[in-house]
Amino acid sequence: MHQPLTYEVDGDAIREERMQAGLSRNELARHAGFSRRYLCHLERGTRKHMSPRSYIALRKALKATDARLLAPPRPTPPERT
């Protein structure tokens, strides 16, 4: 199975899931294995792409689904004829 090079995530969803789980940014970052600063960038949307390893760690730490954490797909422009 082919894994994408990066996952585009929804920062608002990450923040909402973290808060629902009752975790601070420090706690979630520690559970996921990355820095609090990186998590802040994700939640604010200044960083939207994650490596597969980091994304999977975040998803597991939050016990969340792909449908919840991934950014909605972008519409494809209509083909020109």
ZAMARGU-4260 file (C-alpha; in steps of 0.2 Angstrom, whole numbers, plus 5000, padded with zeros to 4 digits):
<rodrens>
0) 5000/5000/5000 | 5007/5017/4995 | 5008/5030/5009 | 5007/5049/5005 | 5023/5059/5007
5) 5014/5071/5019 | 4997/5072/5027 | 4988/5089/5026 | 4979/5092/5043 | 4966/5103/5050
10) 4973/5113/5064 | 4956/5118/5071 | 4951/5099/5072 | 4968/5095/5081 | 4965/5109/5094
15) 4947/5103/5096 | 4952/5085/5098 | 4966/5089/5110 | 4954/5100/5121 | 4941/5086/5121
20) 4954/5074/5127 | 4958/5085/5141 | 4976/5087/5136 | 4987/5102/5137 | 4999/5106/5122
25) 5013/5100/5132 | 5005/5084/5136 | 4999/5080/5118 | 5016/5085/5111 | 5025/5073/5123
30) 5013/5059/5119 | 5015/5061/5101 | 5034/5063/5102 | 5036/5080/5095 | 5039/5098/5102
35) 5025/5109/5109 | 5031/5123/5096 | 5027/5111/5082 | 5010/5107/5089 | 5007/5126/5090
40) 5011/5128/5072 | 4999/5114/5067 | 4985/5121/5078 | 4987/5138/5071 | 4988/5132/5053
45) 5005/5140/5050 | 5011/5122/5047 | 4998/5110/5038 | 5008/5096/5032 | 5015/5081/5043
50) 5026/5067/5039 | 5017/5050/5040 | 5027/5045/5056 | 5022/5061/5065 | 5004/5061/5059
55) 5001/5043/5064 | 5009/5047/5081 | 4997/5062/5083 | 4982/5052/5078 | 4986/5038/5090
60) 4989/5051/5104 | 4972/5059/5101 | 4963/5042/5097 | 4956/5051/5083 | 4951/5046/5065
65) 4958/5052/5048 | 4941/5059/5044 | 4942/5071/5059 | 4961/5076/5058 | 4964/5078/5039
70) 4960/5094/5030 | 4945/5092/5018 | 4950/5088/5000 | 4952/5103/4989 | 4940/5104/4974
75) 4948/5100/4957 | 4946/5113/4944 | 4935/5109/4929 | 4944/5102/4914 | 4946/5115/4900
80) 4940/5109/4883
</rodrens>
